[in-house]
């Protein structure tokens, strides 16, 4: 056994060129190892697409057109060092839907190479005007529409553009443009090329508003800003407005059908008095909000904004019908989701418009809202139901006192999603107070894959469509 170990040790030193230093290792002991061969791949092509060989990383990348089938590709050329053999051969058909490891051997020397393919994608994935106004992108038609307030100078707007890796774009991102007429942007990436037509539409009469306390959208907290950016990019003729804008009457609301207020507060807003103390902007704008609601305007109220209906007459004269069970965490210390977070669809409400076209999980009666690796503040404003909390012994009592309709409940039966149907000329209201309803994660754990979190967008779009049609 000792002699065998010495032979191997000497062979290793021979590979390093140090064998002459060991006079005790005879040539006979290492003569059977073939260590002189090279394991280089000098050329490789798939379906006649030439591979790009990178020696330091021992990788080969084959660039393909944007749309190209990769499940059965032919190795049309393969050239290696003299005497080398590989676990694939020229003429062989291989599946390149995932990267392949090529094992090249020459005598007793071997080397692994990674073979992968990359489609030459040429896409614009994000188009934002003045760092605020997000464009709606139609990838099939290659069109982008951005809505901006009529007060902006449409002849001097700066777009920030995100596009495919390795691509180039003309005109460049960050360069001011005159958008009084449509502007075309050309994206090129090797064999791929796309031309997008961008239209910027100035709005003097918005159809929907995202409401907040900050003077501009860019000054909102990350949770509200993420929700607002989504709205501006996905809801036609929508704008951001502050409570101060409403009070000042600077907006023409004659065509506005909906106001969305999504309000985050680190640590939560628990109860009637806490809401009055913290929601000073809203409290100072109650007359304008009440007028909008009583004239038929719809409201989407999410997170702690669900307290508002009690103050604009929705629940009669009883201001003390605010949620009785609320809490929340700080955004910087958000809780890590180990798996999907859900809430339950209330009995008989599976067919409600709010729940259509969601990504479903194992339980069809639950709404799946997050994925493993997402960080959530669990900001909750709900109605605890039961005799132990006072005021709402059961669902019928809650409905009788508030006039609301239960749509979703938590695991303990607390009401986390409800609506006040439109009636007598007043607009409809949907309230989402579930801690599962979350737009922003300050980071994502390794391996995070979005599957269920897109339900937040789907459910919100459903709510807006339901309230405005």
N, C-alpha and C positions, 0 to 999 in steps of 0.2 A: 504493500500500500504506500509506503514512504517513497519508494522509487517512482511509482506512478505519479505521485504528486509533484516530484522534482521534474519529471518529463513535461508535465503540463505547464509548470512554472517557467521552465526554460523556453517552451514554445511561445508563451506569452511575451517573454522578453525578446524573443526573436522577432515578433511582430513589431516591436518597438525599436528594433535595430540595436539591441543591447546584448545580443548573444555573445559577441566576442569577449565581453567582460567576464563571462562565466566559463573559465577553462574546464570546470568540472562537468559541463553539459556537453556531451559528445554529439557529433553530427548524426550519429545513428539514432539518437533518441528523438530527433525532430524531423528526420528526413521524410516521414510519411505525411506531413502537413503541407498542403498546397496553399501558400499564402501570397503568392505573387500576382494573382489575378485581380483585375479591376471590375467593379460592379456598376459602371456608369450606364445610364440611359442617355443616348446621344440624340435620339429622335423617337417621337411617338405621335401618332395621329389617330383620331377616331372619326369614322365616316369622312375621311379626308380633311378634317379640321385639325390643323397643326397644333400640337401642344406646346405650351410655353414652359421651358424647363428652368427651374430655380435650384441650383446646386446647394447653396447654404441650407435651405429648408428641406432639401430632397423632395421637392414637390413638382408636379406637372399639372398645369391648368390648361384646359381646352375651352376656348371661348366659342359660344354657340349663338345662333340667332335668338331673338327674344322669345319666339315660340318654336320649340323644337323638341321632338320626342326623344327621351334619353333611356328608355327601358331596354332597348335592344340596339346597341351601337357596335359597329364593327371596328376592330383594331386594324386599320388600313396600313399602318407602317409601325415598325418597332426595330430600332437599331440599338445595339448594346455593345459593350466592350467585348473584344475577342474572347471566346470561350465562355461567356456568361449565359446563363439560362434564367428564365423568369416564369412565374406561376400563371402568366397569360402569354399567348402567342399571337403572332400576326395572322389575321384571318378569323380569329375567334370573335364571337358575339358576346358582349357583356352588358349587364344592367348598370347604368350610371346614374340611377335615381339617387344614389348615395355614393360618397367617396369610396375609392378602392385602395387597398394597400397592396403594392406590388413588391414581391419578395424576389430580389435578384441575387443569384448565387454564382460564384466563380471559384471552383475548387472548394477550399474550406473557408473562403471569405464570402460574406453576404452583406447586403444592404437593403433596407426597406425604403420604398418611395411611396408618396401619397398621390394618387391620381384623382382629380376632381374636374367637374365641368361648371361653367358659369354662363348663364344666359345674359346676353347683351341687352339688358333692360334699359330703356330710355323713357323714364317717367318723371313727371313732377308729382311729388307726394304731399307737398304743403306749399301754400301761397298766401302770405300774410302781408297786408298793406299797413305801413306805418307801425309795425309790431303790434297791431291791435285787431284789424279787421280780416278775418279768416275767409279765404275763398272756398266755394263749393266746387269740387273737382269731379267732372264726369270723364272717367278714364276711357270709356268706349268712344264717346264723341270728341274727346280731346278738347274739352271746353272748361273754362274756369269762370265762375261768376262771383264777384265780391260786392257786397253792399256796404256803403259808407254814408255817413251823415252828409246832407247837402251843404253843410257849413264848411266842409273841407275843400281845398283847392284841388280839383280833379286833374289839373294839368301838371301837378308837381307832387306825385305820390311815390313813395319808396317801397318796393316789394322785397320781402325776404323770402327766398325760394329754397325749398329742400327738394333734391332730385336724386336720381339713382347714383349709386356709387360708381366711380370711374368715368362718369359721364361729364360732358361739358354743356353749358347752356348759353344761348344768345337771344336777347341781351342778358347781361350778367345780373345776378342777384345783388341787391343793394344799390342799384343804379336808379335814380329818379326817372320817372316816365310820365308822359302826358297820356292819361287814360280817357280823354274826352271821346276818343274813338277806340275800337278794339285794338289790342296789341298782340302780336304773335310772338311766341317763345319757341325756339327750336332746341331740342335736347338730342345730343348725339352720343352714342356709346358703341364704338367699334362698328359692328354691322347694323346696329339698331338706330333708328331716328324717329322722333315724334315731334309734331308741330301742334302746340296748344294755342288756342285763341282765348284771350283773357278779356272779359267785359267787366268794367267797374260801373256800378249803378248807384248814383247818388239818391238818397232817400230823404224826402221832406216829410212824408207821411208813413212812418213805419207801421207794419202790420203786427209786430210783436216786439216786446221790450224785455231785456234782462235787467233787473233792478238791483242796485247796490248803493252802499253809502259812499264809496270812493268816487272822487271826481271823474276818473277815467277807469276803463277796464284794466289797464296795465297796473293800476294801484290796488286792485282787489287781492285778497289772500289767495294762495295757490288753489285751494279747493273751489272757491267761487270762480276764479279766473278760468280754470280748466272747463268748468261747466259752461261759462259764458262763451269761450272760444268755440266750443262745440256748437252752441246755439247759432252763433253768427255764421258758422260754416254750413249749417244744415237746415236752418229755418229761414225760408224766404222772407226778404224785406225786414229782417230783425236787426235791432240796434241795442247797444248798451245805453242805459240812462241812470242817472243818480236820483236819489230822493230830492236833492236840491233842484234838479231839472224839472221834476214834476211840480214842486212848489212854485217855481218861477214861471211855469207855463211856457217854457221855451220849445216844447215839442207839440206838434200837431197830432193829437191822438184820435182824429176823426175816423181813421181807418184801422186803428189799433184794436186787435181782437183779444190780445192776451198779454199779461204781465207775469213774468217768472221771477220770483225772489228766492234765491238759494242762499241761506245765511249760515255761515260757520262761525262759531265762537270757541276758541280753545277752552276746554274745561266744561263746556256746556252752558245751557240757559235753563235753569230749573224753576218752573212755576211762574205764576202771574206777576208777582212783584219783581222778580228777577228780569223778566221780559221787559216790563215797563222801564226798569232802570237801565238796561243795556241797549234796547232798541229805540234809542232816542230819535234817530232819523225817521224811523217808521212812525213813531208816536206823533212827531211833528208834521207828518204827511197824511194823517188819517182822513182828513176831509177830502183830499184829492183821490185817495185810494177808494174811499167809500163811494164817491161820485162815479168813478170809473166802473166799479162793481155794480152799482145800482142802475147804471146806464147800459148794462148788458155785457160789460167786459169780463173776460174769464181770468182766473188767477191760478197759477201753478205755484204752490208753496211747498218748499222742501227744506229738510233739516229743521232748524229752530224757527223758521218763518211760518211754520204751521200754527203758531200761536195767534197769528193776525186775525183770523175770522171772528174771534170773540170781540174784537175792537172796532169792527166796521159794520156791526149789526147782523152778521150772518146767523148768529145763534140767539137772536133776539136782544134783549137788554142785559143779558147775563154775561158780563165780562169774565166771570170766574169759570168759564167753560174751557179754559186753556188745558193742555195736556197735564196730567198729574204725576207723571213719572218720566223724568228727563235726566240725562247725563252725557258725558263726552270726555274724550282725552285730548291732549295737546297734539297738534300735527307733527311736531318734532319727535314725539315719543309714541307714534302710532303703533298699534298692535299688529303683530305678524299673523297673517292667516295661514293656518296649517292646511287648509282645504277650503272648499266652497262654503261661504256663509249664505244662509237662506232665510226667507220668511214664508209663511204659509198663506195660500190663497184662501180667503174666507169662504165658508160653505155657500155654494150656489153661485159664486162669482167667477168661475173658471172661464166663462164665455165673455167676460168684460173686455172691452176694447183695449184696456191697459195691458192685458196679458197675452196679446196675440203676437205670434211669430217670435217668441222668446226661444233661446237656446235651452232645451229641457235637460234635466238630470234624471236620476233614478226615480225620484218621486214627482209625478206629474202635478201634484197639488202644492208644490213648493216653487218659489221663484229663486233661482240660483244667481247670486250677485257678485261673488268674488272668486278668485282662484288662489291656489297655494302660492305663497311668495309675495302676496300683496299686503301692504301696510295700511291699516284702516283705523280711524279714530273712534269708530263705534259711537258716533254722535247720534243720540236717540231722543226723540220727543214723542211719547206714546201715552195712551190712556190705559192705566191698569184697571182691570175689571174684577170686581169682587167686593164683598162687604167689609174686608179688612182695610180698604183705602178710603172708603167714604165717598158718597156721591154717585158712584156708578156700580150698582150691585150686579147688573147683568147688561147684556147688549141692548135689550129693549129699553132699559132705563137710559142708557147712553144716547140712543137714537131719539127718545122722547125729549131729552133735555137739550141736545145739540141740533137736532134736525139732520144729522149726517147719516151717511150710509157706509157701513163697514165693508172694506174691500180686501184688507190683508191684516194678518195677526202674527205675533211672535210665537215662540215656542211655548210660552206660558199663557197664551191667549190674549195678551195685551193688544190693543188696536194700534197698528203701526202705519196703516194706509187707509185713507177714507176720502169721501167726497161729499160735497154739498151740491146737489143737482141744481141746474139753472131753473128759476121759477119767477113768475110775476115780473118778467122783464129784467131780472137780475142775472148776472153771469154765473156760470158753473165754477166750482173750485175743487181742485184735487190737492190733497195734502199727503206728503210722503215723509213720515217721521222715523222710518226704520233706520237703525244703525247700519244696516247692510247697504243702504243707498249712499255710495261714496264715489267721488269722481277722481280724487287725486291721491297717489301713493308717493311719498317723498323718495322712495327707492324701491327696487324690486330685487328679491333674492335670486341667486343664481338658479337658472333653470325655469324661471317664471314663464309661463305660457298663457296668454289670454284666451279663455274659452267662454267662461260665464260672465266675466265683467262687462262684456259688450252688451249684456242685458240691461245695464244702466242706461245706455244710449237708446236702445230699442224701446224700453219702457217709457223713457222721457218723450221720445218722438210720438209714441202712441198716445200719451197724455195730452200733448200739444194738439195733435190731430183731433182727438176726441173733444177737446174743449173748444176748438175753433170751427168745427163743422157741424 
